Every structure is written in C-alpha cells, then in structure tokens.
Amino acid sequence: MISVILPAHNEAALIGGCLAALLASDAVAVPVEVIVVANGCTDGTVKVAQGFAQDAQTRGWGFTVLDLPGLGKPGALNAGDAAAAFPARVYLDADVTVSPALLAGLWAALKGDAPAYASGKVRITGQGATARAYARLWSRVPFMSDGVPGCGVFAVNGPGRARWDAFPPIISDDTYVRLQFAPDERHLVDAPYDWPIAEGLIALVRVRRRQDAGVAEIERLFPDCLQNDDKRRLGPGGKLTLALADPIGFMTYTGVALAVKILPAPKDWSRGR
C-alpha cells in the first residue's frame, strides 16, 4: 500500500507531465493513492492536477488535491503525510518524470519489515548547453553515479517513516531523509527517472548555493545524522579522471562551485531549476 505525496508550488507548466508519467506506471500489486499538495499556488496548478482525477479513478487509485495556503515545502510534505492513508510513502517533486517501472520497483524494495529507503536511477536533465555540461559531469560524481541520492523522488516504508516525526523546516528535505538510513538500508531500484536542473550559469550558481546551504544546515542542526553519510570526497586522482573524461563538463561544474564561494549570496533562494 503506497501513498504518493506530491508537493507543488506554482507548477502548472510541469505537474501535468509528472502526473501523466506517474499514472502510466506499470501495475503495482497493492493499492496506491496520490496526494497532490498545492502549496500557496497562484497559477493553474490545482486545476491541472484535478484534471487527472478521472485517470486515477480508472486505474483504481485514490487521488486527492489539497489546495492549501503557502506552507513552504516542509509544511506541504507534512500536510501530505497527515492526509496519507498508507504506511509506505513516495515523495515526488512536481518536475520529475518517472519511468513506467519505477513505482513497482520502489514497492518491491520497500515491502519488507525492516526500515528501508529507496529511489531510482536519476537522469539529470538540462536544456541549455551550460546545464547539459553541468549535468554530464555531476552524473559522473560517485555520489550520483554509485549511490542512492533520491534527488526529486525518494520512498520509505512504514518502519522507515517512523525514523522521524514531522519534516523540520529545513532546506534539504531529501538529504535529511536519506541520512535517517544507514547505507545498507538504502536501495537503488533499477528503473530511471528524469530530474531537471536549472538553466544557465547564474541559475546554477544560485541553486548550487542553496544545495550547499541545505547540507550545512543539516550538519549544524542534526549532527547525529552524519554517521549515515557515505558520500566519498573526490581526491586529486578522481578529479583528474573526471576532467579528462569531460573537460567542458568539468570546467562548467568547477566554475559553478567556485562562483558559489566568491559571489555574494542572494537575498532569497532559487528554486531547483
């Protein structure tokens, strides 16, 4: 039994593709419900989401759209959890496009009694030349290529969800949840999904700064979680390998990282793309 929780803030342009892909998932052997949490939306997100209710009903899935005032993403996730009927949870960003096999694969990884966390094989996508170069290199970083990062979509079973109470008001909810689980409790499903990144150098710098701040915030507020961190740092040899494999990607990636350090911080955070 799976509850898919989909927080969305002004995602009218993208949530349709997300829901269409989700509702085209391969058959799952247990009941499924989808809870869209429209979080302070001022565009057509709610209307677009509601347009998929009949498709969900045809599949025999539950489908709910919550139209709520601006709660921030952690608040939206908590509202979705409060409305969820089933213990296993899939947390899905509105800009993600899942492959047909992903949902069934997540359930297969979660259906045991031991606490479990799962995600699929992330395909980082970008439209512009800068975003594509950055995505190519980022995809080669060991944490992304060999780990279970859960960017944009991650899932836990009931015993896993019991690891934490409400989502705290932090920047990086995916990192927070991932670090609730030891490396051997995280499962990589052999099914992909597409996760878009920001377009253009300035936007990439803003988003990278936000990501770095989110990790630093967790290190400061929840230091006990760090015992579950298995992210390997690249040494000189690893960096050289990446640079030789994709010089343009490496220059783009390192250029963004350098800009984060030397440019002044913005007054507000950029979204993920």
Residue pairs with C-beta under 8 A, 6 or more apart in sequence:
1 30
1 31
1 32
1 85
1 86
1 87
1 88
2 28
2 30
2 31
2 32
2 33
2 86
2 88
2 89
2 90
2 103
2 106
2 107
2 155
3 32
3 33
3 35
3 80
3 84
3 85
3 86
3 88
3 89
3 90
4 22
4 32
4 33
4 34
4 35
4 89
4 90
4 92
4 103
5 35
5 37
5 77
5 80
5 81
5 84
5 89
5 90
5 91
5 92
6 15
6 18
6 19
6 22
6 34
6 35
6 36
6 37
6 80
6 92
6 93
6 94
7 37
7 39
7 73
7 76
7 77
7 80
7 91
7 93
7 94
8 15
8 36
8 37
8 38
8 39
8 41
8 45
8 49
8 76
8 94
9 38
9 39
9 40
9 41
9 45
9 70
9 73
9 76
10 41
10 42
10 43
10 45
11 18
11 41
11 43
11 45
11 94
11 95
12 41
12 43
12 44
12 45
12 47
12 48
14 94
14 95
15 36
15 45
15 48
15 49
15 94
16 48
16 51
16 52
17 97
18 92
18 93
18 94
18 95
18 96
18 97
18 98
19 34
19 36
19 49
19 52
19 55
20 52
21 97
21 98
21 99
22 34
22 92
22 98
22 103
23 34
23 52
23 55
23 56
23 59
23 61
24 100
25 98
25 100
25 101
25 102
25 103
25 104
26 100
26 101
26 103
26 104
27 104
28 103
28 104
28 107
29 104
29 107
30 107
30 111
31 60
31 61
31 62
31 86
32 59
32 61
32 62
32 103
33 61
33 62
33 63
33 64
33 84
33 85
33 86
34 56
34 61
34 62
34 63
34 64
35 64
35 66
35 80
35 83
35 84
36 49
36 64
36 65
36 66
37 66
37 68
37 76
37 77
37 79
37 80
37 83
38 45
38 46
38 49
38 65
38 66
38 67
38 68
39 68
39 70
39 71
39 72
39 73
39 75
39 76
39 79
40 68
40 69
40 70
40 71
41 67
45 94
46 65
46 67
49 65
50 65
52 63
53 63
53 65
56 62
56 63
57 63
62 85
64 83
66 79
66 80
66 83
68 76
68 79
71 78
71 79
72 169
73 173
74 166
74 167
74 168
74 169
74 170
74 173
75 167
75 169
77 91
77 167
77 173
78 166
78 167
80 91
81 89
81 161
81 166
81 167
87 157
87 158
87 161
88 107
88 110
88 111
88 155
88 156
88 157
88 158
88 161
89 155
89 156
89 161
90 103
90 106
90 153
90 154
90 155
91 153
91 154
91 155
91 173
91 174
91 177
92 98
92 152
92 153
93 152
93 153
93 195
93 272
95 152
95 195
95 196
95 272
95 273
96 152
96 153
96 193
96 194
96 195
97 193
97 194
98 120
98 153
98 191
98 193
99 120
99 191
99 192
99 193
100 191
101 190
101 191
102 120
102 153
102 189
102 191
102 192
102 193
105 118
105 120
105 189
105 190
105 191
106 118
106 119
106 120
106 155
106 189
108 189
109 116
109 118
109 155
109 187
109 189
110 116
110 118
110 155
110 156
110 157
110 160
110 187
111 157
112 157
113 159
114 159
114 185
115 156
115 157
115 159
115 160
115 162
115 163
115 181
115 185
116 156
116 157
116 159
116 160
116 181
116 185
116 186
116 187
117 148
117 150
117 154
117 155
117 156
117 160
117 177
117 178
117 180
117 181
117 185
117 186
117 187
118 148
118 154
118 155
118 156
118 186
118 187
118 188
118 189
119 148
119 149
119 150
119 151
119 153
119 154
119 155
119 186
119 188
119 189
120 153
120 188
120 189
120 190
120 191
120 192
120 193
121 188
121 189
121 190
121 191
121 192
121 193
122 144
122 149
122 151
122 152
122 192
122 193
122 195
123 139
123 192
123 193
123 194
123 195
124 135
124 138
124 139
124 144
124 151
124 195
124 196
124 197
125 135
125 194
125 195
125 196
125 197
126 132
126 134
126 135
126 196
126 197
126 198
126 199
127 196
127 199
128 199
128 200
130 199
130 200
130 201
130 204
130 252
131 197
131 198
131 199
131 200
131 204
133 246
133 248
133 249
133 251
133 252
133 253
134 197
134 204
134 249
134 252
134 253
134 256
135 197
136 246
136 249
137 242
137 246
137 249
137 250
137 252
137 253
138 144
138 197
138 253
139 145
140 242
140 245
140 246
140 249
141 234
141 242
142 232
142 234
142 238
143 149
143 231
143 232
147 186
147 188
147 230
147 231
148 178
148 186
148 187
148 188
149 174
149 178
150 174
150 177
150 178
151 174
151 195
152 174
152 193
152 195
153 193
153 195
154 174
154 177
154 178
156 163
156 177
156 181
160 180
160 181
160 185
163 180
163 181
164 176
164 177
164 180
167 173
167 176
168 176
168 221
170 176
170 214
170 217
170 218
170 221
171 210
171 213
171 214
171 217
171 269
172 211
172 214
172 215
172 217
172 218
175 214
175 215
175 218
176 218
176 222
176 225
178 186
178 228
179 218
179 222
179 225
179 226
179 228
179 229
180 225
180 228
181 228
182 228
183 228
183 230
196 272
196 273
197 204
197 207
197 272
197 273
198 204
198 206
198 207
198 270
198 272
198 273
199 273
201 255
201 256
201 259
203 270
203 273
204 256
205 256
205 259
205 260
205 263
206 266
206 269
206 270
207 270
207 271
207 272
207 273
208 256
208 257
208 260
209 260
209 265
209 266
210 269
210 270
212 260
213 269
218 225
219 226
234 242
239 250
242 249
242 250
243 250
